[in-house]
């Protein structure tokens, strides 16, 4: 295995552990690691399963939960946005 592949696998494992430990969203993990949302999604959905099936299952659970709750987060964000606009 070349160094480049090792770096990618290392990033994938670190991202996965971060998501599981913090229950982070794809967007939050991308921001924390300085990569794109697309990269995080590709790493978690496609690549992680080939590296660590147990960790993939845990991450998938967090991502599925986040997906179920995203409409609530969006509503709260919009509410906060208009509250901030009103107070200015």
N, C-alpha and C positions, 0 to 999 in steps of 0.2 A: 504494500500500500504506500502510495507516495504521500508526502507531507500535506499536500493540498487536500486530499481526501480525509486525512486525519483531522485537519483543521475544521472541515465541514462537519464531520461526525462529532467532534468536540462541541462545536457550536450547537448542533442539534440536541445533544444530550443536555447541555446547559440551559438552552431555551425550554426544553421539555420539563426539566426539574423546576425552573423558575415558574412556569405556568402552573404546574401542580402545586408547588409550595405556596404561591401567592393567589391562586385562582385568577390569574391575570387573563385579560382578553388578548387576542392576537395583536390588536393595536397597541396595547400597553407593553407587551413583550417586545414588539418591534421598536418602540421608542426606547425602551430600556437597553436594548442590545445594539441600537444604531443600524438596524437593517429594515428593509421594506416589509409591509404587511404581507405582500405576496410571497416573500422569502420565508417568513415565519409560517404562513399557511402551507406552503409547499413542503417545508421541512417537517411539519407536524403531521400532515395528512398523508404524504407520499413516502417520505424518506425514513421517518422514525420507525415505522412498522418493520422495515428491513433491518434495523439496528437493534431495537429493543421492544419486543411485542408487549411486555408487561407495562412498560412506561407509556407506550402508545395507547394502551387501553385506558390508563389513568388520564392522559392528556385529552383523549377523545371525550371522556366523561366531563371534564372541565369545559371543553369547547362546546359540547352539546348543551350543557347547562347555561353557558353564556349566551348561546344562540336563543334559547328559550326566554331569557331575560332581557334581550336587547331592546325590545319595544318599551320595556319599563325604563331602562336607562336612557333611551332616546327621549322619552316623555319628560323625565326628570331634567335632562340637559336643556330641553326647550323651555321648560318652566323656569329654570335658573337663568337662562339667557334673557328672557323677557323681564324677569324680576330685576336683573342687573341693568337692563336698558331703562326701566321705569325709574330706578333710583338715581340715575345720572342726570 
